Amino acid sequence: MDNRERAIDCKVVHESLAAYLDDKMTPDEREAIETHLSACRQCSEDLDAAAGIHDRIIKASDSLSNS
């Protein structure tokens, strides 16, 4: 499969951000997302924002479970 066959669009990236951040993707899916992110500034910025929220949720969850 060449890069054109694996090309994905912004909608797919946005729908996949949670799985990407939770590391719940196949290596091929992850590679396709990363290829798109390297070429799309908007999706890369959206990932950064989602990662910040994701990290805060993880920290809050850890804090609650350690209480």
C-alpha positions in Angstrom: 0.0 0.0 0.0 1.5 3.4 -1.0 1.1 6.7 0.8 -1.8 7.8 -1.4 -3.8 4.7 -0.3 -3.2 5.4 3.3 -3.8 9.1 3.1 -6.4 10.3 5.6 -8.3 13.6 6.0 -8.8 15.9 8.9 -12.1 14.4 9.9 -10.5 11.0 10.3 -7.7 12.5 12.4 -10.1 14.3 14.7 -12.2 11.2 15.2 -9.0 9.2 16.0 -7.3 11.6 18.5 -8.4 9.8 21.6 -7.3 6.5 20.3 -4.0 8.0 19.2 -3.4 9.6 22.6 -4.4 6.4 24.4 -2.0 4.4 22.1 -4.9 2.2 21.0 -4.0 2.1 17.3 -2.3 -0.3 15.0 1.1 0.7 13.8 -0.3 1.4 10.3 -3.1 3.6 11.7 -0.6 5.5 13.9 1.7 6.0 10.9 -1.2 7.3 8.8 -2.1 9.8 11.6 1.5 10.9 12.0 1.9 11.4 8.3 -1.1 13.6 8.2 -0.1 15.5 11.3 3.3 16.2 9.8 1.6 17.9 6.8 -1.4 19.6 8.5 -0.7 22.4 10.9 -4.3 22.7 12.0 -4.6 19.0 13.0 -1.2 19.2 14.7 -2.5 22.1 16.8 -5.7 20.2 17.5 -3.6 17.3 18.7 -1.6 19.5 21.0 -4.8 20.9 22.5 -6.3 17.4 22.9 -3.1 16.2 24.5 -3.3 18.9 27.1 -6.9 18.0 28.0 -6.0 14.3 27.9 -3.1 14.9 30.3 -5.3 16.8 32.7 -7.9 14.1 32.7 -5.2 11.4 33.4 -3.8 13.5 36.3 -7.2 14.1 37.8 -8.1 10.4 37.5 -4.8 9.5 39.2 -5.4 12.0 41.9 -8.8 10.6 42.6 -7.6 7.0 42.7 -4.8 7.9 45.1 -7.2 9.7 47.5 
